[in-house]
Amino acid sequence: MRRWLPRRLSHGEEATLVEHLDELRSRLIVALVALVPAFLVAFAFHEQIIDWLMEPLPDDQRLVTLGVTEPFTTSIKVSLLAGIALALPVLLWQVWSFLAPAVEAQQQRVVLGFVALATGLFACGVVFMYYVVLPRALDFLTTFDDDIYDNQIRASYYLSFVSWTLLAGGLAFLMPIFVLGLVRLRVLTSSQLRGNRSTAFVVLLVFAILLPTVDPVSLAFEVIPLVLLFELSIWLSVFLERRWARSWTDDLAADA
């Protein structure tokens, strides 16, 4: 089985551009191989997935389709996004394996742990968006100016909106992993994070605005947890930096 898996270069190993491109191609193939069965599984259960995505919709609202192919194409899009979520551990593993040679051997285990935790944080983000943000956002959006409009919600627009919102929320919850990873690799420090807190808040606000939800209610529910996650990342960085500093000191002493 290992024969067809791409070989991961070791730290400091020299490779030509062609070899790097060949490894990148191989890892993209592995990612696609993982995505195809995940998509097929999601498509086999697309009715249950769509029913689940429709639950946050207010009870008095129904979905409509406006074309012959819309039910099929909508199911394909929803299944593809669900397949990406299912295949996320493999996709993250391939990204990590491609970047691993740039990381020292003693630090690779730490980054690998961050990759493992990323799947759990992604799931937490999806759950938060589904149970906290979406119900309030949909209630606001579907009743806005309802005395003026005859609100008929198109299935493809609604399901794409909900699916992208859940996916974006899950990715947003990976922020602590990203921040702690940079701190562990000594690209950032906790003091730099504290010193640039106001800039980070502006960036988080812009990121929340770029998420699929556009109403002020969902925006507030998105910004608040992002700010809290960033603050948590800072305090975890302060705590872990002290432990890592001792570890780095011990390693230097051992090398001496």
BAFI-3210 file (N, C-alpha, C; in Angstrom, 3 decimals, decimal comma, padded with zeros to 6 digits):
// residues 256
n [1|2|3|4|5|6|7|8|9|10|11|12|13|14|15|16|17|18|19|20|21|22|23|24|25|26|27|28|29|30|31|32|33|34|35|36|37|38|39|40|41|42|43|44|45|46|47|48|49|50|51|52|53|54|55|56|57|58|59|60|61|62|63|64|65|66|67|68|69|70|71|72|73|74|75|76|77|78|79|80|81|82|83|84|85|86|87|88|89|90|91|92|93|94|95|96|97|98|99|100|101|102|103|104|105|106|107|108|109|110|111|112|113|114|115|116|117|118|119|120|121|122|123|124|125|126|127|128|129|130|131|132|133|134|135|136|137|138|139|140|141|142|143|144|145|146|147|148|149|150|151|152|153|154|155|156|157|158|159|160|161|162|163|164|165|166|167|168|169|170|171|172|173|174|175|176|177|178|179|180|181|182|183|184|185|186|187|188|189|190|191|192|193|194|195|196|197|198|199|200|201|202|203|204|205|206|207|208|209|210|211|212|213|214|215|216|217|218|219|220|221|222|223|224|225|226|227|228|229|230|231|232|233|234|235|236|237|238|239|240|241|242|243|244|245|246|247|248|249|250|251|252|253|254|255|256]
n.u [000,828|002,019|003,492|002,148|001,595|002,615|006,047|007,237|009,375|012,333|013,387|015,392|016,263|017,407|015,774|014,739|012,990|011,256|010,874|009,551|007,200|006,226|005,711|003,717|001,736|001,172|000,123|-002,143|-003,576|-004,008|-005,636|-007,867|-008,629|-009,456|-011,541|-013,462|-014,801|-015,860|-017,594|-019,378|-020,512|-021,745|-023,565|-025,165|-026,578|-027,869|-030,489|-031,103|-029,135|-029,940|-032,442|-031,537|-030,160|-032,288|-033,610|-032,983|-034,511|-037,269|-040,510|-042,688|-041,767|-041,020|-039,161|-038,557|-038,176|-036,917|-036,379|-035,823|-033,505|-032,624|-033,192|-031,463|-028,840|-028,565|-028,472|-026,068|-024,201|-024,530|-023,775|-021,117|-019,910|-020,418|-018,900|-016,313|-016,114|-016,217|-013,897|-011,962|-009,938|-008,080|-007,396|-006,184|-004,055|-002,569|-001,822|-000,254|001,775|003,041|004,149|005,744|008,614|009,788|009,862|011,484|012,557|011,942|009,879|007,884|006,181|004,619|003,253|001,852|000,121|-001,441|-002,718|-004,312|-006,037|-007,386|-009,509|-011,429|-011,952|-012,989|-015,396|-016,655|-016,996|-018,822|-021,042|-021,595|-022,284|-024,527|-026,405|-026,480|-025,914|-027,210|-030,121|-031,006|-030,092|-031,514|-034,130|-034,221|-033,611|-035,574|-037,908|-037,610|-038,929|-041,280|-043,859|-043,873|-042,807|-043,442|-042,206|-040,450|-038,447|-035,691|-034,521|-031,883|-030,392|-030,796|-029,772|-027,125|-026,297|-026,566|-024,857|-022,312|-022,069|-021,854|-019,509|-017,644|-017,803|-016,807|-014,147|-013,328|-013,147|-010,749|-008,796|-007,381|-005,636|-004,075|-002,858|-001,493|000,166|001,887|003,087|004,365|006,219|007,788|007,328|005,540|005,003|003,655|003,688|003,744|001,235|-000,406|000,331|-000,647|-003,363|-005,624|-005,489|-005,862|-008,524|-009,882|-009,298|-010,598|-013,235|-013,561|-013,231|-015,491|-017,486|-017,083|-018,031|-020,718|-023,195|-025,027|-026,488|-026,957|-027,438|-026,452|-023,843|-022,935|-023,054|-021,083|-018,716|-018,235|-017,573|-015,230|-013,527|-013,305|-012,055|-009,645|-008,598|-008,383|-006,426|-004,244|-003,792|-003,326|-001,015|000,755|000,927|001,850|004,189|005,984|006,374|007,394|009,684|011,286|011,663|013,081|015,387|016,405|016,941|018,987|020,921|021,383|022,435|024,768]
n.v [-001,205|001,188|001,735|003,164|005,479|008,882|009,657|011,112|013,785|014,082|016,249|018,908|017,531|017,611|018,497|018,533|021,003|019,704|017,285|018,205|019,197|016,820|015,406|017,089|016,744|014,021|014,082|015,619|013,837|011,777|013,193|013,648|011,009|010,327|012,112|011,357|008,812|009,838|011,801|010,137|008,637|010,715|011,545|009,303|009,548|011,938|012,897|012,701|014,451|016,879|017,169|017,559|019,974|021,616|021,894|024,184|026,124|028,352|027,161|027,920|028,243|027,114|025,281|025,967|024,867|025,981|024,974|022,286|020,763|021,583|020,252|018,012|019,105|020,665|018,716|017,529|019,604|019,977|017,440|017,390|019,389|018,261|015,957|017,060|017,889|015,389|014,197|015,763|015,159|013,580|015,372|017,433|015,973|015,447|018,036|018,683|016,703|017,487|019,920|019,221|018,650|021,169|021,659|021,217|018,046|017,508|019,231|018,396|016,477|017,992|019,735|017,813|016,956|019,265|019,162|016,904|017,796|019,726|018,639|018,073|020,696|021,819|020,402|021,391|024,054|023,783|022,732|024,873|026,943|025,774|025,357|027,742|030,154|029,933|029,457|031,947|033,768|032,947|033,295|036,063|036,867|035,660|036,834|039,484|042,494|041,156|041,957|043,297|041,702|038,598|036,016|033,498|030,827|029,793|026,559|025,809|028,139|028,462|026,032|026,085|028,417|027,704|025,463|026,520|028,367|026,723|025,334|027,443|028,404|026,197|026,169|028,639|028,165|026,907|028,672|028,946|026,718|027,371|029,769|028,922|027,050|028,684|030,083|027,998|027,268|029,434|031,594|033,553|035,415|035,475|038,048|039,615|038,994|040,096|042,793|043,443|043,280|044,971|045,310|042,689|042,289|043,895|042,523|040,099|040,994|041,793|039,295|037,940|039,434|038,646|036,078|033,813|034,573|037,573|039,347|041,606|040,290|037,590|038,306|039,466|037,210|035,718|037,235|037,549|034,873|034,469|036,506|035,732|033,244|034,106|035,559|033,440|032,007|033,711|033,626|030,905|030,753|032,272|030,625|028,150|028,932|029,297|026,681|025,529|027,076|026,160|023,592|024,090|025,184|023,006|021,304|022,721|022,629|019,895|019,465|020,900]
n.w [000,000|000,667|-001,548|-003,533|-002,236|-001,838|-001,222|001,718|002,078|004,054|006,782|005,702|003,501|000,200|-002,841|-006,226|-008,251|-009,957|-008,606|-006,303|-007,486|-008,514|-006,171|-005,128|-007,071|-006,654|-004,067|-004,433|-005,980|-004,124|-002,336|-003,975|-004,437|-001,875|-001,621|-003,515|-002,712|-000,320|-001,272|-002,684|-000,606|000,808|-001,152|-001,315|001,005|000,676|000,899|003,639|004,562|003,397|004,602|007,213|006,909|006,418|008,797|010,504|009,276|009,556|010,683|009,122|006,577|003,287|000,812|-002,646|-006,060|-009,223|-011,703|-014,098|-013,713|-011,249|-008,684|-008,876|-009,398|-007,127|-005,111|-005,826|-005,315|-002,541|-001,631|-002,443|-000,845|001,661|001,335|001,268|003,921|005,203|004,231|005,321|007,383|005,912|003,865|005,347|006,352|004,032|003,278|005,498|005,260|002,933|003,682|005,800|005,491|005,764|008,412|011,523|012,872|015,612|016,010|014,373|015,461|017,189|015,455|014,055|016,065|016,286|013,814|014,171|016,197|014,798|013,344|015,328|016,264|013,951|013,734|016,035|015,279|013,155|014,524|016,270|014,458|013,315|015,405|016,850|015,326|012,724|013,147|014,272|012,365|010,062|010,913|011,125|008,460|006,828|007,661|007,244|006,174|005,438|005,096|002,776|000,754|-000,974|000,324|-001,110|-000,885|-002,600|-003,298|-004,119|-003,584|-000,833|000,317|-000,567|000,711|003,467|003,591|002,866|004,911|007,200|006,536|006,360|008,989|010,403|009,462|010,429|013,144|013,357|013,948|016,536|016,403|014,192|015,086|017,445|016,287|014,737|016,814|018,131|016,213|016,342|014,726|015,401|018,468|021,816|022,858|020,548|019,550|021,535|021,287|018,788|018,974|018,468|015,697|014,919|015,731|013,903|011,557|012,093|012,166|009,500|008,307|009,327|008,086|005,490|005,512|004,515|005,751|006,085|007,604|010,430|012,836|012,651|012,078|014,466|016,132|014,952|015,108|017,874|019,002|017,479|018,370|021,052|020,698|019,633|021,812|023,602|022,266|022,612|025,426|025,778|024,266|025,828|028,101|026,994|025,752|027,835|028,710|026,368|026,085|028,178|027,237|024,860|025,987|027,413|025,255|023,938|025,936|026,017|023,465|023,681]
ca.u [000,000|002,876|004,146|001,478|001,518|003,780|007,066|007,439|010,782|012,780|013,798|016,704|016,574|017,361|014,959|014,601|011,646|010,440|010,513|008,522|005,960|005,746|005,098|002,471|000,757|000,786|-000,719|-003,443|-004,267|-004,476|-006,763|-009,027|-009,033|-010,202|-012,750|-014,468|-015,696|-016,590|-018,696|-020,364|-021,232|-022,619|-024,657|-026,075|-027,407|-028,128|-031,821|-030,987|-028,333|-030,776|-033,425|-030,812|-029,872|-033,539|-034,175|-032,946|-035,464|-038,525|-041,524|-043,648|-041,089|-040,800|-038,241|-039,100|-037,200|-037,382|-035,857|-035,890|-032,281|-032,225|-033,101|-030,276|-027,615|-028,490|-028,013|-024,644|-023,429|-024,572|-022,988|-019,698|-019,470|-020,400|-017,750|-015,114|-016,089|-015,888|-012,512|-011,080|-008,704|-007,125|-006,923|-005,235|-002,862|-001,787|-001,213|000,819|002,863|003,778|004,882|006,554|010,069|010,269|009,790|012,457|012,000|011,377|008,671|006,882|005,189|003,717|002,384|000,967|-000,938|-002,338|-003,542|-005,314|-007,030|-008,121|-010,758|-012,386|-012,343|-013,854|-016,718|-017,236|-017,432|-020,041|-022,127|-021,917|-022,991|-025,817|-027,366|-026,502|-025,965|-028,174|-031,538|-031,261|-029,889|-032,613|-035,347|-034,137|-033,597|-036,827|-039,030|-037,287|-039,857|-042,200|-045,125|-043,709|-042,475|-043,928|-040,942|-040,352|-037,012|-035,230|-033,796|-030,452|-029,782|-030,823|-028,877|-025,757|-026,063|-026,375|-023,674|-021,116|-021,991|-021,333|-018,113|-016,837|-017,738|-015,875|-012,783|-013,010|-012,805|-009,385|-007,878|-006,415|-004,621|-003,184|-002,079|-000,567|001,179|002,873|003,847|005,246|007,298|008,500|007,041|004,892|005,137|002,473|003,782|003,325|-000,221|-001,008|000,593|-001,426|-004,723|-006,627|-005,441|-006,469|-009,973|-010,371|-009,201|-011,664|-014,494|-013,609|-013,453|-016,889|-018,304|-016,928|-018,762|-021,962|-024,271|-024,819|-027,322|-026,241|-027,596|-025,472|-022,513|-022,570|-022,825|-019,847|-017,569|-017,994|-016,738|-013,912|-012,737|-013,009|-011,067|-008,350|-008,120|-007,963|-005,154|-003,183|-003,483|-002,690|000,341|001,553|001,149|002,645|005,525|006,833|006,740|008,257|010,977|012,066|012,033|014,146|016,598|016,917|017,514|020,266|021,866|021,739|023,298|026,075]
ca.v [000,000|002,357|001,974|004,198|006,714|009,733|009,623|012,394|014,137|014,343|017,631|019,239|016,759|018,415|017,953|019,453|021,549|018,661|016,325|018,841|019,219|015,445|015,079|017,841|016,053|012,768|014,377|016,034|012,612|011,115|013,980|013,376|009,623|010,346|012,917|010,673|007,977|010,672|012,386|009,085|008,347|011,854|011,542|008,204|010,021|013,365|013,268|012,933|015,656|018,033|017,316|018,126|021,374|022,367|022,013|025,552|026,994|028,516|026,162|028,404|028,431|025,927|025,501|025,737|024,753|026,746|024,394|020,826|020,150|022,161|019,274|017,159|019,886|021,076|017,551|017,348|020,621|019,677|016,224|017,722|020,093|017,274|015,098|017,779|017,825|014,012|013,892|016,789|014,641|013,158|016,574|018,086|015,136|015,648|019,370|018,587|015,883|018,249|020,994|018,684|018,773|022,498|021,731|020,360|016,754|017,545|020,046|017,771|015,796|019,002|020,160|016,688|017,025|020,351|018,682|015,993|018,592|020,572|017,976|018,301|022,102|022,028|019,899|022,347|025,219|023,431|022,620|026,225|027,655|025,124|025,484|029,085|031,250|029,772|029,712|033,383|034,451|032,615|033,935|037,482|037,063|035,220|037,684|040,883|043,123|040,153|042,590|043,845|040,656|037,230|035,295|032,125|030,528|028,855|025,467|025,829|029,259|028,212|024,942|026,565|029,384|026,989|024,604|027,357|028,957|025,697|025,062|028,605|028,434|025,166|026,614|029,765|027,639|026,387|029,770|028,685|025,780|028,122|030,712|028,180|026,449|029,716|030,366|026,849|027,317|030,674|032,618|034,594|035,310|035,958|039,507|040,172|038,845|041,105|044,119|043,675|042,829|045,803|044,967|041,363|042,430|044,423|041,422|039,157|041,604|041,682|037,880|037,627|040,068|037,872|034,821|033,882|035,291|039,002|040,182|042,033|039,317|036,523|038,913|039,583|035,865|035,203|038,004|037,315|033,687|034,623|037,316|034,897|032,246|034,786|035,821|032,150|031,681|034,517|033,116|029,595|031,003|032,688|029,451|027,129|029,472|029,038|025,266|025,295|027,721|025,217|022,478|024,561|025,332|021,646|020,775|023,389|022,100|018,534|019,543|021,398]
ca.w [000,000|000,759|-002,822|-004,322|-001,464|-002,080|-000,179|002,378|002,213|005,423|007,016|005,172|002,292|-001,016|-003,923|-007,353|-008,452|-010,584|-007,556|-005,474|-008,263|-008,605|-004,878|-005,040|-007,917|-005,996|-002,905|-004,962|-006,403|-002,897|-001,834|-004,832|-004,174|-000,612|-001,783|-004,346|-001,896|000,643|-002,039|-002,993|000,645|001,081|-002,123|-000,960|002,124|000,455|001,380|005,076|004,757|003,048|005,691|008,354|006,604|006,399|010,144|011,061|008,577|010,309|010,334|008,135|005,300|002,466|-000,300|-003,992|-007,143|-010,378|-012,937|-014,207|-013,196|-009,968|-007,588|-009,029|-009,228|-005,717|-004,357|-006,134|-004,600|-001,111|-001,405|-002,602|000,366|002,745|001,088|001,708|005,386|005,589|003,850|005,880|008,012|004,876|003,190|006,253|006,438|002,819|003,380|006,491|004,747|001,927|004,353|006,900|005,346|006,168|009,872|012,182|013,270|016,958|015,992|013,516|016,289|017,721|014,362|013,787|017,070|015,898|012,698|014,729|016,920|013,859|012,979|016,404|016,270|012,788|014,101|016,992|014,520|012,419|015,508|016,737|013,390|013,050|016,500|017,437|014,354|011,634|013,481|014,454|011,085|009,153|011,403|010,754|007,014|006,186|008,085|006,982|005,218|004,902|004,744|001,437|-000,218|-000,852|000,444|-001,569|-000,747|-003,623|-002,650|-004,412|-002,878|000,612|000,699|-000,763|001,781|004,724|003,497|002,905|006,245|008,103|006,179|006,753|010,447|010,838|009,174|011,315|014,463|013,326|014,224|017,619|015,928|013,312|015,891|018,309|015,427|014,415|018,033|018,391|015,233|016,631|013,721|016,194|019,918|022,530|022,981|019,258|019,467|022,410|020,762|017,567|019,268|017,795|014,274|014,770|015,847|012,624|010,593|012,418|011,729|008,035|007,989|009,620|007,053|004,265|005,617|003,744|006,434|005,837|008,459|011,635|013,921|012,487|012,135|015,878|016,664|014,368|015,568|019,305|019,254|016,869|019,294|022,217|020,292|019,507|023,171|024,139|021,621|023,243|026,767|025,604|023,777|026,987|028,949|026,321|025,467|028,993|028,688|025,208|026,335|028,982|026,365|023,969|026,796|027,681|024,000|023,718|026,913|025,609|022,285|024,106]
c.u [000,865|003,520|003,500|001,264|002,759|004,749|007,255|008,930|011,126|013,277|015,217|017,080|016,414|016,540|014,843|013,169|010,725|009,987|009,449|007,179|005,371|005,096|003,769|001,376|000,252|-000,152|-002,092|-004,249|-004,821|-005,683|-008,018|-009,547|-009,832|-011,525|-013,840|-015,355|-016,478|-017,782|-019,780|-021,176|-022,209|-023,804|-025,668|-027,025|-027,809|-029,511|-031,794|-030,189|-029,160|-031,842|-032,771|-030,527|-031,132|-034,105|-034,081|-033,936|-036,734|-039,631|-042,470|-043,030|-040,895|-039,873|-038,920|-037,933|-037,788|-036,852|-035,912|-034,681|-031,909|-032,203|-031,841|-028,993|-027,448|-027,987|-026,529|-023,801|-023,393|-023,713|-021,498|-019,155|-019,424|-019,226|-016,444|-014,990|-015,695|-014,418|-011,509|-009,835|-007,657|-006,548|-005,901|-003,930|-001,969|-001,111|-000,029|002,014|003,696|004,643|005,862|008,053|010,627|010,338|010,797|011,795|011,328|010,099|007,559|005,798|004,163|002,734|001,399|-000,175|-001,932|-003,257|-004,645|-006,420|-007,897|-009,464|-011,824|-012,861|-013,259|-015,274|-017,404|-017,747|-018,716|-021,234|-022,553|-022,716|-024,398|-026,834|-027,484|-026,727|-027,111|-029,627|-031,870|-031,098|-031,056|-033,922|-035,370|-034,306|-034,932|-038,026|-038,776|-038,191|-040,834|-043,583|-045,074|-043,562|-043,222|-042,698|-041,096|-038,871|-036,629|-034,302|-032,293|-029,752|-029,704|-029,793|-027,413|-025,374|-025,751|-025,093|-022,394|-020,947|-021,409|-019,857|-017,209|-016,711|-016,783|-014,425|-012,373|-012,577|-011,412|-008,355|-006,922|-005,306|-003,592|-002,271|-001,058|000,526|002,272|003,717|004,829|006,436|008,132|008,425|006,383|005,213|003,863|002,499|003,387|001,813|-000,922|-000,840|-000,227|-002,881|-005,769|-006,664|-006,109|-007,988|-010,581|-010,356|-010,315|-013,025|-014,646|-013,878|-014,905|-017,821|-018,248|-017,613|-020,112|-023,096|-023,994|-025,619|-026,566|-026,342|-026,542|-024,053|-022,036|-022,252|-021,565|-018,625|-017,226|-017,179|-015,361|-012,995|-012,351|-011,964|-009,679|-007,761|-007,642|-006,618|-003,999|-002,793|-002,864|-001,250|001,263|001,915|002,102|004,041|006,483|007,291|007,693|009,628|011,877|012,536|013,159|015,466|017,236|017,559|018,868|021,328|022,326|022,678|024,703|026,876]
c.v [001,259|002,697|003,116|005,480|007,561|009,688|011,017|012,643|014,376|015,774|017,855|018,474|017,642|017,707|018,999|019,962|020,502|017,641|016,904|018,863|017,818|015,012|015,806|017,182|014,773|013,021|014,885|014,824|011,872|011,849|013,725|011,958|009,530|011,080|012,179|009,749|008,763|011,335|011,349|008,715|009,471|011,878|010,439|008,620|011,488|013,798|013,561|014,201|016,908|018,262|017,958|019,601|022,235|022,602|023,417|026,511|027,131|027,598|026,612|028,616|027,086|026,286|025,204|025,591|025,390|026,191|022,887|020,174|020,609|021,151|018,422|017,942|020,357|019,930|017,298|018,339|020,332|018,459|016,502|018,431|019,150|016,314|015,748|017,719|016,425|013,688|014,848|016,219|014,225|014,375|017,309|017,297|015,323|017,021|019,330|017,816|016,630|019,330|020,493|018,830|020,129|022,651|020,773|019,128|016,808|018,367|019,401|017,086|016,780|019,454|019,061|016,648|018,127|019,924|017,764|016,759|019,426|019,956|018,200|019,736|022,423|021,571|020,843|023,592|024,965|023,360|023,992|026,990|027,089|025,430|026,903|030,162|031,101|030,021|031,186|034,154|034,189|033,239|035,417|037,673|036,719|036,061|039,164|041,431|042,113|040,717|043,217|042,740|039,359|036,322|033,849|031,787|029,453|027,823|025,560|026,957|028,982|027,165|025,322|027,529|028,671|026,155|025,409|028,012|027,969|025,417|026,215|028,702|027,398|025,563|027,765|029,275|026,993|027,448|029,480|027,725|026,512|029,049|029,981|027,494|027,448|030,073|029,235|026,831|028,587|031,691|033,822|034,372|035,846|037,474|040,198|040,090|039,891|042,503|044,468|043,234|043,644|045,518|043,623|041,444|042,958|043,317|040,408|039,701|041,501|040,240|037,495|038,229|039,266|036,515|034,950|034,633|036,788|039,900|040,525|041,046|038,228|037,066|039,026|038,213|035,233|035,910|037,660|036,046|033,777|035,439|036,499|033,835|032,875|035,084|034,529|031,739|032,444|033,931|031,724|029,755|031,407|031,485|028,448|027,620|029,190|027,574|024,972|025,923|026,816|024,049|022,866|024,708|023,981|021,051|021,396|022,869|020,694|018,536|020,009|020,274]
c.w [000,000|-000,577|-003,595|-003,543|-001,723|-000,908|000,394|002,548|003,681|005,539|006,504|003,922|001,050|-002,091|-005,014|-007,438|-009,049|-009,545|-006,635|-006,208|-008,394|-007,303|-004,710|-005,867|-007,251|-004,824|-003,341|-005,411|-005,193|-002,326|-002,656|-004,617|-002,874|-000,771|-002,548|-003,521|-000,858|-000,039|-002,313|-001,753|000,955|000,119|-001,825|000,163|001,938|000,928|002,877|005,360|004,479|004,119|006,913|008,129|006,615|007,796|010,730|010,405|009,412|009,785|009,241|006,756|004,599|001,319|-001,629|-004,967|-008,389|-011,693|-012,905|-013,540|-011,783|-008,829|-007,665|-008,764|-007,788|-004,853|-004,586|-005,335|-003,103|-000,793|-001,523|-001,367|001,566|002,587|001,509|003,225|005,860|005,326|004,475|006,565|006,988|004,161|004,048|006,350|005,215|002,816|004,340|005,934|003,713|002,573|005,402|006,701|005,753|007,678|010,473|012,766|014,630|017,017|015,181|014,334|016,840|016,658|014,009|014,795|016,772|014,755|013,210|015,450|015,982|013,473|014,050|016,464|015,093|013,096|015,088|016,278|013,757|013,369|015,995|015,689|013,198|014,139|017,058|016,386|013,369|012,041|013,612|013,146|010,137|009,603|011,035|009,245|006,366|006,585|007,809|005,871|004,622|004,608|003,352|000,394|000,073|-000,867|-000,009|-001,657|-001,750|-002,994|-002,878|-003,663|-001,380|001,014|000,481|000,350|003,093|004,693|003,591|004,266|007,246|007,821|006,610|008,264|010,994|010,612|010,092|012,692|014,498|013,699|015,389|017,202|015,075|014,125|016,753|017,490|015,066|015,632|018,316|017,439|015,353|015,490|014,390|017,664|020,570|022,689|021,682|019,097|020,329|021,844|019,537|017,743|018,492|016,294|014,017|014,845|014,544|011,563|010,832|011,989|010,219|007,618|008,216|008,570|005,760|004,324|004,916|004,425|006,381|006,775|009,742|012,781|013,826|012,538|013,577|016,474|016,087|014,938|017,020|019,552|018,621|017,776|020,525|021,893|020,152|020,888|023,827|023,559|022,262|024,591|026,716|025,120|024,929|027,845|028,293|025,977|026,614|029,021|027,541|025,392|027,167|028,132|025,427|024,732|027,085|026,429|023,710|024,670|026,526|024,413|022,649|024,778]
res [m|r|r|w|l|p|r|r|l|s|h|g|e|e|a|t|l|v|e|h|l|d|e|l|r|s|r|l|i|v|a|l|v|a|l|v|p|a|f|l|v|a|f|a|f|h|e|q|i|i|d|w|l|m|e|p|l|p|d|d|q|r|l|v|t|l|g|v|t|e|p|f|t|t|s|i|k|v|s|l|l|a|g|i|a|l|a|l|p|v|l|l|w|q|v|w|s|f|l|a|p|a|v|e|a|q|q|q|r|v|v|l|g|f|v|a|l|a|t|g|l|f|a|c|g|v|v|f|m|y|y|v|v|l|p|r|a|l|d|f|l|t|t|f|d|d|d|i|y|d|n|q|i|r|a|s|y|y|l|s|f|v|s|w|t|l|l|a|g|g|l|a|f|l|m|p|i|f|v|l|g|l|v|r|l|r|v|l|t|s|s|q|l|r|g|n|r|s|t|a|f|v|v|l|l|v|f|a|i|l|l|p|t|v|d|p|v|s|l|a|f|e|v|i|p|l|v|l|l|f|e|l|s|i|w|l|s|v|f|l|e|r|r|w|a|r|s|w|t|d|d|l|a|a|d|a]
***
